[in-house]
Amino acid sequence: MKEAMTNIEKKQIDLIKESICVYKKFTECRVLFKEGHLYFLNIEEFIDDKGSSCLFRLKEMCHELFRNSDEANYKEKLYDITVGYVFHEAMKLRENLYQIEYYKPNSDKVSDSMTDIEKKIVREIEMLTKKAEKRLKEEVKEVKTLTAELISQLKSLIKLYKNNYLLPRFIFENEKTLVSIYGRKVFGKLLNELYEDGRDTLLFKTARSYLKSDFFDLARLLFRRILSKDKENKTVLFLYMHTSAFHFYFKNKFSRSMIFAEHAYSMNIDIENINIYKDLLQDLMRDLSKEMKRTKKS
């Protein structure tokens, strides 16, 4: 059950990542379009029909998670529909781009040796590709509107996944990207809606997330950062000592690790899963004693 839950949490974060990728890739495509340099090949990372593009991957993720799920929230169902519309319109954009790039006739190549019927065919294709150029402009505008709606809805999903232990880490590691998309004011509001005390809670939850994944070095640095502002926080002090003990153990600095482990073990604080932490520290100190004796003998 725990493994299944962790798998869902990872999929939720992957969906957020892919959504941001879709928004960023289309933004790049729009810039190229304005400059007159958008070609079929450089749109492939945004949209394709083979499964290599971020939009294709996002569509498949949404279908897997939401389409046939009785547990999916209505916001998730709406997101699945929106992604489907973006994909549909983007495929039309892709097809128009292909027609213009590969089928648009070059008037200079219409030679006098052609028959009147052949020249007529060329003129008709020219008319069709001109229509495709007009449709392309309309599709770019349509996909722009839909991707803006998509990234707006993404905020609702992020708030829906606020209890996902991987989410604080994702927000912390991708803050610059999120600010560039939403703006600092909207990002700040989102942060405060997610976590009480905003950034302070984000740092603490990110450190706990790193610790849960056994990234002791990263967790230790964040706990130390929090302590520099809140020296009286016994919970953070304990977790800093705990992560430092494991950090130095894996650095083969056994004496230093023992100091932190003993300090943490001796602390009497009220924290969730304290017995689990104490058991881990007890096992660590047992291993440290063996390592230190072995080192002393050698």
C-alpha positions in Angstrom: 0.0 0.0 0.0 2.8 2.4 1.0 4.7 1.5 -2.2 1.6 2.2 -4.4 1.1 5.6 -2.6 4.7 6.6 -3.3 4.3 5.6 -6.9 1.2 7.8 -7.2 3.0 10.7 -5.6 5.9 10.4 -8.1 3.4 10.3 -11.0 1.8 13.5 -9.7 5.1 15.3 -9.6 6.0 14.0 -13.1 2.7 15.3 -14.4 3.5 18.8 -13.0 7.0 18.7 -14.5 5.6 17.6 -17.9 2.9 20.4 -17.8 5.6 23.0 -17.2 7.6 21.5 -20.1 4.6 21.8 -22.4 4.2 25.5 -21.5 7.9 26.3 -21.9 8.3 24.4 -25.2 5.2 26.1 -26.7 6.6 29.5 -25.5 9.8 28.7 -27.5 7.7 27.7 -30.5 5.8 31.0 -30.4 9.0 33.0 -30.3 10.3 31.1 -33.3 7.0 31.6 -35.1 7.1 35.4 -34.6 10.7 35.4 -35.9 9.6 33.3 -38.9 11.9 30.4 -37.9 9.3 27.8 -36.8 9.9 24.6 -38.7 8.4 21.1 -38.6 11.5 19.6 -37.0 11.8 22.1 -34.2 8.2 21.6 -33.1 8.8 17.9 -32.5 9.8 18.3 -28.8 6.5 20.1 -28.2 4.1 17.9 -30.2 4.5 14.7 -32.1 2.5 11.5 -32.8 5.2 9.0 -31.7 5.5 9.6 -28.0 8.7 11.6 -27.9 7.2 15.0 -27.2 6.2 16.5 -23.8 2.6 17.1 -24.9 2.2 13.5 -26.0 3.6 12.3 -22.7 1.4 14.7 -20.7 -1.7 13.5 -22.6 -0.9 9.8 -21.8 -0.2 10.6 -18.1 -3.6 12.4 -17.8 -5.4 9.5 -19.4 -3.7 7.0 -17.1 -4.3 8.9 -13.9 -7.7 10.5 -14.5 -9.6 9.2 -17.6 -11.0 6.0 -16.1 -10.4 6.7 -12.4 -13.4 6.9 -10.0 -11.1 8.5 -7.5 -10.0 11.4 -9.7 -11.0 14.9 -8.5 -13.2 17.0 -10.8 -10.2 19.3 -11.2 -8.1 16.4 -12.4 -10.9 15.4 -14.9 -11.1 19.0 -16.2 -7.3 19.0 -16.5 -7.4 15.8 -18.6 -10.0 17.4 -20.9 -7.9 20.6 -21.3 -4.8 18.7 -22.1 -6.8 16.7 -24.7 -7.9 19.9 -26.4 -4.4 21.3 -26.4 -3.1 18.1 -28.0 -5.9 18.2 -30.6 -5.2 21.8 -31.6 -1.4 21.4 -31.5 -1.7 18.4 -33.9 -3.6 20.6 -36.3 -0.9 23.3 -36.0 1.7 20.6 -36.6 -0.1 19.4 -39.7 -0.4 22.9 -41.2 3.2 23.6 -40.6 4.1 20.3 -42.4 1.9 21.2 -45.4 3.5 24.7 -45.7 7.0 23.4 -45.3 6.9 20.4 -47.6 4.1 21.1 -50.1 4.2 24.8 -50.8 5.2 25.2 -54.5 7.9 27.5 -55.6 6.5 29.8 -58.3 10.0 30.1 -59.8 9.9 26.4 -60.6 6.7 26.6 -62.7 8.3 26.2 -66.1 6.8 26.9 -69.5 7.3 23.2 -70.4 4.4 22.4 -68.0 1.0 21.8 -69.5 -1.9 24.1 -68.6 -3.4 21.3 -66.5 -0.1 20.9 -64.6 0.2 24.6 -64.0 -3.4 24.7 -62.7 -2.5 21.9 -60.2 0.4 24.0 -59.0 -1.8 27.1 -58.6 -4.4 25.1 -56.7 -1.7 23.8 -54.3 -0.5 27.3 -53.8 -4.0 28.4 -52.8 -4.3 25.5 -50.4 -0.9 26.3 -48.7 -1.9 29.9 -48.4 -5.0 28.7 -46.5 -2.7 26.5 -44.4 -0.6 29.6 -43.5 -3.7 31.5 -42.4 -4.9 28.5 -40.3 -1.4 28.2 -38.8 -1.7 31.7 -37.4 -5.1 30.9 -36.0 -3.8 27.6 -34.4 -0.9 29.4 -32.8 -3.3 31.8 -31.1 -5.6 29.0 -30.1 -2.8 26.8 -28.6 -1.5 29.9 -26.8 -4.9 30.4 -25.2 -5.2 26.8 -24.2 -1.7 26.5 -22.8 -2.3 29.6 -20.7 -5.5 28.0 -19.4 -3.5 24.8 -18.8 -0.9 26.5 -16.7 -3.6 28.3 -14.8 -5.3 25.1 -13.9 -2.0 23.6 -12.9 -2.1 25.8 -9.8 -5.3 24.0 -8.7 -3.6 20.6 -9.1 -0.5 21.8 -7.1 -2.8 22.8 -4.3 -4.7 19.5 -4.6 -1.3 17.7 -4.1 -0.2 19.8 -1.1 0.2 16.7 1.1 2.5 15.0 -1.5 5.9 14.7 0.4 7.7 15.3 -2.9 5.9 18.6 -3.7 7.9 20.9 -1.4 11.1 19.6 -2.8 9.9 20.2 -6.4 8.8 23.7 -5.6 12.0 24.5 -3.8 14.2 23.2 -6.7 12.0 24.8 -9.4 11.2 28.2 -7.8 12.9 30.3 -10.5 10.9 28.5 -13.2 7.6 28.8 -11.3 8.3 32.5 -10.7 9.0 33.0 -14.4 5.7 31.4 -15.3 3.4 32.9 -12.7 5.2 36.0 -11.6 6.6 36.6 -8.1 3.3 37.9 -6.6 1.2 34.9 -7.8 3.9 32.4 -6.8 4.1 34.0 -3.3 0.3 33.7 -3.0 0.4 30.1 -4.1 3.1 29.3 -1.5 1.0 30.9 1.3 -2.0 28.9 0.2 0.0 25.7 0.3 1.8 26.1 3.5 1.3 28.0 6.7 4.1 30.5 7.2 4.9 30.2 3.4 8.7 29.9 2.8 9.6 28.9 6.3 7.3 25.9 6.1 8.4 25.1 2.6 12.1 24.9 3.7 11.2 22.6 6.6 9.0 20.3 4.5 11.6 20.2 1.8 14.3 19.2 4.3 11.9 16.5 5.6 11.3 15.3 2.1 15.1 15.0 1.5 15.4 13.1 4.7 12.6 10.7 3.8 14.5 9.9 0.6 17.8 9.5 2.5 19.4 12.6 1.0 21.1 13.3 4.3 23.5 15.9 3.0 20.8 18.1 1.4 18.5 17.7 4.4 21.3 18.6 6.8 22.1 21.8 4.9 18.4 22.9 4.9 17.9 22.1 8.6 21.1 24.1 9.4 19.7 27.0 7.3 16.5 27.0 9.3 18.4 26.8 12.6 20.4 29.9 11.6 17.1 31.9 11.8 15.3 29.9 14.6 18.0 28.7 17.1 15.4 27.7 19.7 13.6 25.2 17.4 14.3 21.8 19.2 12.6 19.8 16.5 14.8 21.2 13.8 17.9 20.9 16.0 17.1 17.2 16.6 16.7 16.6 12.8 19.9 18.5 12.1 21.8 16.3 14.6 20.1 13.2 13.1 20.9 14.0 9.5 24.5 15.1 10.4 25.1 11.8 12.1 24.3 9.9 8.9 26.0 12.5 6.7 29.3 12.0 8.5 28.9 8.3 8.7 28.7 8.0 4.9 31.7 10.3 4.7 33.6 7.8 6.9 34.1 10.4 9.6 33.0 8.0 12.4 34.0 10.0 15.5 32.2 13.1 14.3 29.2 11.0 13.3 29.1 9.5 16.8 29.1 13.0 18.5 26.0 14.0 16.5 24.3 10.6 17.0 24.8 10.6 20.8 23.6 14.2 21.0 20.4 13.5 18.9 19.7 10.3 20.8 19.9 12.0 24.2 17.4 14.7 23.2 14.0 14.4 24.8 11.5 16.0 22.4 8.0 15.5 21.1 8.2 14.7 17.4 6.2 12.4 15.1 7.9 9.0 14.6 10.5 9.8 17.3 10.9 6.1 18.1 11.8 5.3 14.5 14.4 8.0 14.6 15.8 6.8 17.9 15.9 3.2 16.7 17.8 4.3 13.6 20.3 6.3 15.7 20.7 3.3 18.0 21.6 1.0 15.1 23.9 3.7 13.7 25.8 4.1 17.0 26.2 0.3 17.2 27.7 0.3 13.7 29.9 3.3 14.5 31.3 1.5 17.6 32.3 -1.4 15.4 33.9 0.8 12.8 35.8 2.9 15.3 37.2 -0.2 17.0 38.2 -1.6 13.6 39.9 1.6 12.7 41.7 1.8 16.0 43.0 -1.7 15.6 44.2 -1.0 12.1 
